[in-house]
């Protein structure tokens, strides 16, 4: 059984384990996730609550991020305290005042209890920061605990606001139920343990609406941890799966997934529908509306994900599901990844020698360098990889060390780095089996006077990626989108 099939089987086994209140058993369950830009201030909290309360035909599970900018502020705060920078106290005061001001503005004469609650949590944060200042290093456990506090605070404020409007609402701290571990491929959820803990929690909290902290969890030893980059979106998918939701709505500040970056292509349009695979490809190459990891639980269960705009709730957004828009053209979107470099290993001595590619990738793995794109000609005369610009020097040093003997003996002629590279990716399920898509892309780039440095296409034919000079990237994206 493949790892993905195992995940599907595990999630299927956890479905229906969370008891529903008897009087609500016939209602569908919908999961929502609101990002930081949707929770920037008191007005945003009101808007979020209005969106939720207007949808009165389902049980609601709502995962929230920290208020906009708060997670970065907390990380900077912890780092400043660890450096013994006295400025952390003024940063802490600004964070404290922002949350208390939001509570007072949002809850008005009902803000007293929330302000007391926030004051106590912020005082605990100050004590932790003082301890970090004494240690002089940002202890990993302390940093994990600190950077997840923003979600705890925003969840409290949203629940308090919904209750102040006369609606019953439960608050779930994800650290009470969600158990995860960290490995080479990122965060792995202990689905069975998490489902069992959630089932126990739900029997004590049968409310129709539940607000949940995103981003945070605990490891198997009970230590507070986080889900890493885009962890709140991942939390949304995790709890949608655990609660057996019918669909997941991810609310952000754009009208869905766009056909290209609107900052570079003004004529980019929102896409009505995408398959999970198309969304993963677009997300990896720069379309930052949704992270590929977020889609794993949804893919395993066939759970539709809707990308919606909090500030335009009437807009349908983009639906990501097992089947995309079959009536659309072969290319569904174009994305651009920048700040990259090409590292090329070239030499006649590589031809027909087994294990050369393995040595290249093992060296990059040991140097902690992630490979964005790979290209190798059938002659085996060279292997080139595209890596992040920040990693290219480390990659070059690692490869020089691994192939030092071959370089001295002339079996490998050179290991070269080409900086200032971007990768343009054309993505679409309809590209598979459709002749001429690559020809059209390359002809379009040729007419735009864009030189291609490297090409890669997977056997699925869902993605054609080209590496090109960053100076040509914007022109290439606009030309390809028009073509």
C-alpha positions in Angstrom: 0.0 0.0 0.0 1.4 3.4 -1.0 1.9 6.1 1.8 -0.9 8.1 0.3 -3.2 5.1 0.3 -2.3 4.5 4.0 -3.2 8.1 4.8 -6.5 7.8 3.0 -7.2 4.5 5.0 -6.2 6.1 8.3 -8.4 9.2 7.7 -11.3 7.0 6.6 -11.0 5.1 9.8 -11.2 8.2 11.9 -14.3 9.5 10.2 -17.6 9.6 12.2 -15.7 9.1 15.5 -16.6 12.6 16.6 -20.1 12.5 18.1 -22.5 15.2 17.0 -25.1 16.7 19.3 -28.4 14.9 18.8 -30.4 18.0 17.9 -27.8 18.9 15.2 -27.1 15.4 13.9 -28.9 16.0 10.5 -27.0 19.2 9.7 -23.9 19.2 7.5 -20.6 20.3 9.0 -18.6 23.0 7.2 -15.0 23.9 8.1 -13.7 27.5 7.7 -10.2 28.9 8.0 -9.4 32.6 8.3 -6.0 34.0 7.7 -4.2 36.9 9.4 -5.3 39.5 6.8 -8.9 38.5 7.6 -8.2 39.2 11.3 -6.2 42.4 11.1 -8.3 44.5 13.5 -11.7 44.8 15.2 -13.6 45.6 12.0 -12.1 42.4 10.4 -13.2 40.3 13.4 -16.7 41.7 12.9 -16.6 40.9 9.2 -15.5 37.3 10.0 -18.3 36.8 12.5 -20.9 38.2 10.1 -19.7 35.7 7.4 -20.1 32.8 9.9 -23.4 33.9 11.4 -25.0 34.4 7.9 -24.4 30.7 7.3 -26.8 29.3 9.7 -27.5 26.0 7.9 -24.5 24.0 9.1 -22.4 23.1 12.1 -19.3 25.3 11.9 -15.7 24.6 12.7 -13.6 27.7 12.3 -9.8 27.7 12.5 -8.1 31.1 12.9 -4.6 32.5 12.3 -3.0 35.2 14.4 -3.9 38.8 13.7 -2.0 40.1 10.7 1.7 40.4 11.4 1.6 39.1 15.0 3.4 35.8 14.4 6.4 37.6 12.8 6.3 40.1 15.7 6.4 37.3 18.3 9.4 35.7 16.6 11.2 39.0 16.5 10.3 39.5 20.1 11.8 36.2 21.2 14.9 36.8 19.1 15.4 40.3 20.6 15.0 39.0 24.1 17.5 36.2 23.4 20.0 38.8 22.2 19.4 40.7 25.4 18.2 43.6 23.3 16.4 45.9 25.7 14.1 47.0 22.9 12.0 43.8 23.3 10.1 45.5 26.1 8.8 48.2 23.9 7.9 45.6 21.2 6.0 43.6 23.9 4.2 46.8 25.0 3.1 47.5 21.4 1.8 43.9 21.0 0.0 44.1 24.3 -1.7 47.4 23.4 -2.7 46.2 20.0 -4.6 43.2 21.4 -6.2 45.1 24.3 -7.3 47.9 22.0 -8.8 45.4 19.6 -10.6 43.7 22.5 -12.0 47.0 23.8 -13.1 48.1 20.3 -14.6 44.8 19.4 -16.4 43.9 22.6 -17.1 47.4 24.0 -18.7 47.2 27.5 -18.3 43.4 27.4 -14.5 43.5 27.0 -13.6 43.3 30.7 -13.2 39.6 31.0 -11.2 39.3 27.7 -8.9 42.2 28.7 -8.2 40.5 32.0 -7.5 37.2 30.2 -5.2 38.9 27.7 -3.3 40.7 30.4 -2.6 37.5 32.2 -1.3 35.7 29.0 0.8 38.7 28.0 2.3 38.8 31.5 3.2 35.2 31.1 4.8 36.0 27.8 6.8 38.8 29.5 8.1 36.3 32.1 9.2 33.9 29.4 11.0 36.7 27.5 12.8 37.7 30.7 13.9 34.1 31.1 15.2 34.0 27.4 17.1 37.2 28.1 18.9 35.5 31.0 19.7 32.4 28.9 20.8 34.4 26.0 19.6 31.9 23.4 16.1 31.3 22.0 15.4 27.8 23.3 13.5 25.8 20.7 10.7 24.8 23.0 10.2 28.4 24.1 10.3 29.7 20.6 7.6 27.2 19.5 5.4 28.2 22.4 5.9 31.9 21.8 5.3 32.0 18.1 2.0 30.2 18.4 0.4 32.6 20.9 -1.1 34.9 18.3 -3.5 32.1 17.3 -4.6 31.6 20.9 -5.3 35.3 21.4 -7.2 35.7 18.1 -9.3 32.6 18.7 -10.3 33.9 22.2 -11.3 37.3 20.7 -13.4 35.8 17.9 -15.2 33.4 20.3 -15.8 36.2 22.7 -17.3 38.4 20.0 -19.6 35.6 18.7 -20.8 35.0 22.2 -21.4 38.7 22.8 -23.8 38.6 19.8 -25.8 36.0 21.6 -24.6 32.8 19.9 -23.2 29.8 21.8 -19.6 29.0 20.7 -16.9 26.7 22.0 -13.2 27.4 22.0 -10.8 24.6 21.2 -7.1 25.1 21.8 -5.5 22.7 19.3 -2.8 21.9 21.7 -5.4 20.0 23.8 -6.1 17.5 21.0 -3.7 17.7 18.0 -0.6 15.4 18.3 2.1 15.7 15.6 5.7 14.7 15.0 8.4 16.4 12.9 10.4 14.5 10.3 12.4 15.1 7.1 9.3 15.6 5.1 7.7 18.0 7.6 4.9 17.6 10.0 3.1 14.2 10.4 -0.2 14.1 12.2 -1.0 11.3 14.7 -4.5 10.9 13.3 -5.7 8.2 15.6 -4.5 9.8 18.8 -5.8 13.2 17.7 -9.2 11.8 16.8 -9.5 10.0 20.1 -8.6 13.2 22.0 -11.0 15.3 19.9 -13.8 12.8 20.5 -13.4 13.2 24.3 -13.3 16.9 24.0 -16.4 17.1 21.8 -18.5 15.2 24.3 -17.8 18.0 26.8 -18.3 20.8 24.2 -21.3 20.0 22.0 -21.8 23.6 20.8 -22.9 24.2 17.2 -20.0 26.6 16.5 -16.4 25.9 17.4 -13.5 28.3 17.1 -10.0 26.6 16.9 -6.5 27.8 17.2 -4.5 27.2 14.0 -0.8 26.6 13.7 -0.3 25.1 17.2 -0.1 21.5 18.4 1.8 19.2 20.7 4.3 16.5 20.1 4.0 12.9 21.5 5.9 14.1 24.7 3.3 16.8 25.3 5.6 19.7 24.4 4.0 22.7 22.6 5.0 22.9 18.9 3.8 24.4 15.6 2.9 23.1 12.2 5.5 25.3 10.5 5.0 27.4 7.3 1.4 27.9 6.4 0.5 25.9 9.5 -2.8 27.6 10.1 -4.0 26.5 6.6 -2.8 23.0 7.4 -4.7 23.1 10.7 -7.8 24.0 8.7 -7.5 20.9 6.6 -6.6 18.7 9.6 -9.6 19.7 11.6 -11.9 19.5 8.6 -10.8 15.9 8.3 -11.1 15.1 12.0 -14.6 16.6 12.3 -15.6 14.9 9.0 -16.6 18.2 7.4 -18.4 18.3 4.1 -16.1 21.1 2.7 -13.4 23.5 3.7 -13.5 27.2 3.1 -10.2 29.0 3.3 -10.8 32.8 3.6 -8.0 35.2 2.5 -7.7 38.6 0.8 -7.9 37.5 -2.8 -10.7 36.2 -5.0 -9.3 32.7 -5.2 -6.4 31.2 -7.2 -5.5 33.4 -10.1 -4.2 32.4 -13.5 -1.0 34.4 -12.8 0.4 36.8 -10.4 -1.7 40.0 -10.8 1.2 42.2 -9.8 3.0 41.1 -12.9 0.0 40.2 -15.2 -2.8 42.7 -14.6 -5.2 40.7 -16.9 -4.9 37.6 -14.6 -8.3 36.2 -13.7 -9.6 34.0 -10.9 -10.0 30.4 -11.7 -13.4 28.8 -11.0 -12.1 25.3 -10.4 -8.9 23.4 -10.1 -7.9 19.8 -9.4 -5.9 19.1 -6.3 -2.9 18.3 -8.5 -3.1 21.5 -10.5 -3.4 23.5 -7.2 -0.3 21.7 -5.8 1.7 22.5 -8.9 0.7 26.2 -8.9 1.3 26.5 -5.2 4.8 25.1 -5.3 5.8 27.5 -8.0 4.8 30.7 -6.3 1.0 30.9 -6.2 1.0 31.4 -2.4 -2.8 31.3 -1.9 -2.6 27.7 -0.6 0.3 25.5 0.5 0.5 21.9 -1.0 0.7 20.3 2.4 -2.7 21.8 3.2 -4.3 19.7 0.5 -3.0 16.3 1.7 -5.9 15.5 4.1 -8.4 17.0 1.6 -7.0 14.9 -1.2 -7.1 11.7 0.9 -10.8 12.2 1.7 -12.0 14.0 -1.5 -12.8 17.0 0.5 -13.5 20.2 -1.6 -11.5 23.3 -0.7 -12.9 26.7 -1.5 -10.5 29.7 -1.7 -12.6 32.7 -0.8 -12.2 36.5 -0.3 -13.1 37.6 3.2 -13.7 41.1 1.9 -15.9 39.9 -1.0 -17.9 37.1 0.6 -20.4 37.0 -2.3 -17.6 36.0 -4.7 -17.6 32.2 -5.2 -13.8 32.0 -5.3 -12.0 28.9 -6.5 -13.1 25.3 -5.8 -10.2 22.8 -5.5 -11.5 19.2 -5.8 -10.7 15.8 -7.3 -11.8 17.0 -10.7 -10.9 20.5 -12.1 -12.6 22.4 -14.9 -12.7 19.9 -17.8 -14.1 22.5 -20.1 -11.2 24.8 -19.7 -8.1 24.9 -21.9 -5.0 22.7 -21.4 -3.1 25.4 -19.4 -4.9 26.5 -16.3 -2.4 28.8 -14.8 1.1 30.2 -14.9 3.4 30.8 -11.9 6.8 32.2 -11.4 9.4 31.4 -8.8 12.3 33.8 -8.4 15.5 34.3 -6.4 16.9 31.1 -7.8 20.2 29.9 -9.3 21.3 27.1 -11.6 24.1 24.7 -10.4 25.5 22.7 -13.3 27.7 19.6 -13.0 29.3 18.9 -16.4 31.9 16.4 -17.7 32.5 13.7 -20.2 33.4 11.3 -17.4 29.8 11.2 -16.3 28.5 9.5 -19.4 27.3 6.0 -18.7 28.7 6.0 -15.1 26.0 4.7 -12.7 25.5 6.6 -9.4 26.6 10.1 -10.6 23.1 11.6 -10.1 22.8 9.8 -6.7 26.1 11.5 -5.6 24.8 14.9 -6.7 21.6 14.7 -4.8 23.1 13.1 -1.7 25.6 16.0 -1.5 22.8 18.5 -1.8 20.8 16.6 0.8 23.7 16.6 3.3 24.2 20.3 2.7 20.5 20.9 3.4 19.8 22.3 -0.1 16.3 21.8 -1.5 16.2 21.3 -5.3 13.5 23.2 -7.1 14.0 21.8 -10.6 16.1 19.1 -12.3 17.2 18.8 -15.9 19.5 16.3 -17.6 20.1 15.6 -21.2 20.0 12.0 -22.5 23.7 12.3 -23.3 24.3 12.3 -19.5 27.1 14.9 -20.2 25.6 17.3 -17.6 23.2 17.5 -14.7 21.8 20.8 -13.7 19.6 21.6 -10.7 17.8 24.8 -9.8 18.2 25.8 -6.2 17.3 28.9 -4.1 19.8 31.7 -4.5 20.5 31.7 -0.8 21.6 28.0 -1.0 23.7 28.1 -4.2 27.0 28.8 -2.5 26.5 26.0 -0.1 25.5 23.7 -3.0 28.6 24.6 -5.0 30.9 23.9 -2.0 29.2 20.6 -1.3 29.5 19.4 -4.9 33.1 20.6 -5.2 33.9 18.4 -2.1 32.1 15.3 -3.4 33.6 15.5 -6.9 37.1 16.8 -5.9 38.9 13.8 -7.3 37.0 13.8 -10.6 37.6 17.5 -11.0 41.4 17.1 -10.4 41.5 14.2 -12.9 39.4 16.1 -15.5 36.6 13.5 -15.5 34.3 16.4 -14.6 35.2 19.6 -16.3 33.3 22.1 -14.2 30.8 22.8 -11.5 29.3 26.2 -12.3 26.7 28.5 -10.8 24.4 30.8 -12.8 22.8 33.3 -10.5 19.7 35.5 -11.0 17.4 32.7 -12.4 13.6 32.4 -12.3 11.4 29.4 -13.1 8.3 29.8 -15.1 5.8 26.9 -14.8 2.8 26.3 -17.1 0.3 24.0 -15.3 -2.9 22.2 -16.3 -4.3 18.7 -16.2 -5.5 19.2 -19.8 -1.9 19.4 -21.0 -1.6 15.6 -20.7 -1.9 14.0 -24.1 -2.5 17.4 -25.9 0.0 17.9 -28.7 1.6 21.3 -29.2 1.3 22.8 -25.7 5.1 22.9 -25.3 5.6 24.2 -28.8 3.2 27.0 -28.2 4.9 28.0 -24.9 8.4 27.9 -26.4 7.2 29.8 -29.6 5.6 32.5 -27.4 8.8 32.9 -25.3 10.8 33.0 -28.5 8.7 35.8 -29.9 9.3 37.7 -26.7 13.0 37.3 -27.1 13.3 35.2 -23.9 16.2 32.7 -23.8 15.5 29.4 -22.0 18.3 28.1 -19.8 16.8 24.7 -18.8 13.6 22.8 -19.3 11.8 20.1 -17.1 8.5 18.2 -17.6 7.2 15.4 -15.5 5.7 12.2 -17.0 2.3 13.4 -15.9 2.6 16.2 -18.5 0.8 18.4 -15.9 3.7 20.9 -15.6 6.2 22.4 -18.0 8.9 24.3 -16.2 11.5 26.5 -17.8 14.4 28.3 -16.2 15.3 31.7 -17.5 17.1 34.9 -16.6 15.4 36.8 -13.8 15.7 40.0 -16.0 13.4 38.3 -18.5 11.0 36.8 -16.0 8.2 39.4 -16.0 8.2 39.7 -19.8 8.1 35.9 -20.1 5.2 35.6 -17.7 3.2 38.3 -19.5 3.9 36.8 -22.9 3.1 33.3 -21.9 -0.2 34.4 -20.2 -1.2 36.3 -23.4 -0.2 33.3 -25.5 
